[in-house]
Amino acid sequence: MPAELFTKTALDVITRVKTQFGDSSGAQITDEAIIRWINDGQQEIVNNNAILKDVKYSNVVKGQAEYSFPTDKVQYIEAVSVNNRPVRNLSAQGAREYILQQDPQSEQKADMPLIWYERAGIITFYPVPDKDYTNGLKLEYVKMPTDVTTSASALAIPDRYLNELVNYCMIQALEFDENYAAAQAKAGQFREGLDRMYLKENLSQNDLYEQILPDPLDYV
């Protein structure tokens, strides 16, 4: 997928919502209310579609088992690799049970950790690495969106999600106006839009291009 564009601001959403709602003057719906809806909508979009992906590299230090999350707000971690080798993830409880079975004295060390688990923003490896790897820790994760605070604030989601964000804000505006039937219809549009974007992002090349298979008769 080509690089995402992030050129839209909160004002782009505010203007569209007020126009669609028929309240360009802001007599019923204030900018402050729409800004709150924008922040809720950005989070809802990222909860459903993992679009704010990032990668961070850091050093693996010999004898160090614990590593902190990046300074970004991490929604969740997708994968962890050490020295270009993926490391298996377990829950904190699953990791404890694994260690009790494999190494009850927690004495084992190895060039490469076999598992990692997370608790309170700390990644813990087992066994403890006994080698240094410069930039050997690769963390693939999804970020939480940054809140907008004014109409001039840049949106945290890509431009292609602008219509979905406007739809989310319109749901809130219609519910505020107690127009629940219209809000429900708009909610359906919002969910359909997210599903459509999700499918676009997850199509494989085989889905996009017709695959030509050999004719069995060619080998007769």
C-alpha positions in Angstrom: 0.0 0.0 0.0 1.4 3.5 -0.8 2.3 5.9 1.9 -0.7 7.3 3.8 -1.7 10.9 3.5 -2.4 12.9 6.7 -3.5 16.3 5.5 -7.0 16.8 7.1 -7.7 18.7 10.2 -10.5 18.8 12.7 -12.0 21.7 10.8 -12.6 19.5 7.8 -14.8 17.3 10.0 -16.5 20.2 11.8 -17.4 21.9 8.5 -18.9 18.7 7.0 -20.8 17.7 10.1 -22.4 21.2 10.5 -23.3 21.2 6.8 -24.9 17.8 6.8 -26.7 18.5 10.0 -28.0 21.8 8.7 -26.4 23.9 11.4 -23.6 25.9 9.7 -23.9 28.6 12.3 -23.3 26.2 15.2 -26.4 27.2 17.0 -27.2 23.6 18.1 -23.8 21.9 17.8 -20.6 23.5 19.0 -17.1 23.0 17.7 -16.2 21.7 21.2 -18.8 19.0 21.0 -17.6 17.9 17.6 -14.0 17.8 18.7 -15.0 15.4 21.5 -16.8 13.2 18.9 -13.8 13.4 16.6 -11.5 12.0 19.3 -14.0 9.2 20.2 -14.4 8.5 16.5 -10.7 8.2 15.8 -10.4 5.7 18.6 -13.4 3.7 17.4 -11.9 3.5 13.9 -8.5 2.4 15.1 -10.2 -0.2 17.5 -11.7 -1.8 14.4 -9.1 -1.2 11.7 -5.4 -1.3 12.7 -4.3 1.6 10.5 -1.8 3.3 12.8 0.9 0.8 12.5 4.5 1.5 13.4 7.8 -0.2 14.0 10.5 0.6 16.6 14.0 -0.9 17.0 16.1 -0.9 20.1 19.1 -2.7 21.5 18.9 -6.1 23.1 21.2 -6.1 26.2 23.0 -9.2 27.4 21.4 -10.3 30.8 18.4 -7.9 30.5 15.0 -9.6 30.4 12.7 -6.5 30.6 12.2 -3.8 28.0 9.8 -0.8 28.1 7.2 0.1 25.5 7.9 3.0 23.0 7.0 6.5 24.2 4.1 6.4 21.7 0.8 5.3 23.1 0.7 1.6 22.2 -2.8 0.2 21.5 -1.4 -3.3 21.1 1.7 -5.2 19.9 1.4 -7.2 16.7 4.8 -8.9 16.7 8.2 -9.0 18.4 11.4 -10.2 16.8 15.0 -10.5 18.1 17.8 -10.5 15.6 15.2 -10.9 12.8 13.7 -14.0 14.4 10.1 -13.8 15.6 9.6 -14.6 19.2 6.5 -16.4 20.5 4.0 -14.5 22.6 2.3 -15.8 25.6 0.0 -14.3 28.2 1.6 -13.4 31.5 -0.1 -16.4 33.1 0.8 -18.7 30.2 4.4 -17.5 30.4 4.6 -18.3 34.2 3.3 -21.8 33.6 5.7 -22.3 30.7 8.7 -21.3 32.8 7.6 -23.4 35.7 7.5 -26.5 33.4 10.7 -25.8 31.5 12.9 -24.1 34.0 11.4 -23.8 37.5 14.6 -22.2 38.9 14.6 -19.6 36.1 18.3 -20.2 35.4 18.2 -20.8 31.7 19.9 -18.3 29.4 20.2 -18.5 25.6 21.4 -16.4 22.6 17.7 -16.0 21.6 14.6 -15.7 23.8 11.9 -18.3 23.2 8.9 -16.4 24.5 7.8 -12.9 25.5 5.0 -11.6 27.5 3.7 -8.2 28.5 2.5 -6.7 31.7 2.0 -3.0 32.6 3.8 -1.8 29.6 6.9 -4.0 30.1 8.0 -6.7 27.7 9.7 -9.6 29.4 11.8 -12.2 27.5 12.5 -15.8 28.5 15.2 -17.1 28.6 17.2 -14.0 29.3 19.3 -13.2 26.3 23.0 -13.8 26.9 24.2 -11.8 23.8 24.0 -8.1 22.8 22.2 -7.2 19.6 22.5 -3.6 18.4 19.0 -2.6 17.2 18.2 -6.3 17.4 14.8 -5.8 19.1 12.0 -5.1 16.5 8.6 -4.1 17.8 5.7 -4.0 15.5 2.7 -2.3 17.0 -0.5 -0.3 16.5 -0.6 3.2 18.0 -3.4 4.9 19.7 -4.6 8.0 17.8 -3.5 11.4 19.2 -6.5 13.6 20.3 -7.3 16.8 18.5 -7.7 19.8 20.7 -8.7 22.7 18.4 -10.2 23.0 14.9 -6.7 23.5 13.5 -5.4 20.2 14.9 -4.3 17.6 12.4 -6.4 14.4 12.4 -4.5 11.3 13.6 -6.1 9.0 11.0 -5.4 8.9 7.2 -7.3 11.1 4.8 -9.1 8.1 3.3 -11.0 7.6 6.6 -12.4 11.1 6.6 -15.9 10.1 5.5 -16.0 7.4 8.2 -15.0 9.9 10.8 -17.7 12.3 9.6 -20.3 9.5 9.7 -19.3 8.7 13.3 -19.7 12.4 14.3 -23.1 12.5 12.5 -24.3 9.6 14.6 -23.5 11.6 17.8 -25.1 14.7 16.3 -28.3 12.9 15.4 -28.5 11.2 18.8 -28.0 14.6 20.4 -31.0 15.8 18.3 -33.0 12.7 19.5 -33.3 11.6 15.9 -32.6 8.0 16.8 -33.9 6.4 13.5 -31.5 8.5 11.4 -28.7 7.9 13.9 -29.2 4.1 13.5 -29.1 4.4 9.7 -25.9 6.4 9.9 -24.4 3.9 12.2 -25.0 1.2 9.6 -23.2 3.4 7.0 -20.3 3.8 9.4 -19.9 0.1 10.1 -20.3 -0.7 6.3 -17.6 1.9 5.6 -15.2 0.4 8.1 -15.8 -3.1 6.8 -15.2 -1.9 3.2 -11.9 -0.2 4.2 -10.8 -3.3 6.1 -11.4 -5.6 3.1 -9.4 -3.2 0.9 -6.5 -3.2 3.2 -6.4 -7.0 3.6 -6.8 -8.1 0.0 -3.8 -10.1 -1.2 -2.2 -9.7 -4.5 -3.9 -12.9 -5.6 -7.2 -11.3 -4.8 -6.3 -8.2 -6.9 -4.9 -9.9 -9.9 -6.2 -12.9 -11.8 -4.0 -15.9 -11.3 -3.1 -17.9 -14.4 -2.7 -21.6 -13.6 -1.0 -24.2 -15.9 -3.3 -26.3 -18.0 -3.0 -30.0 -17.0 -3.2 -30.9 -20.7 0.1 -29.0 -21.3 1.8 -31.9 -19.5 0.2 -34.7 -21.4 
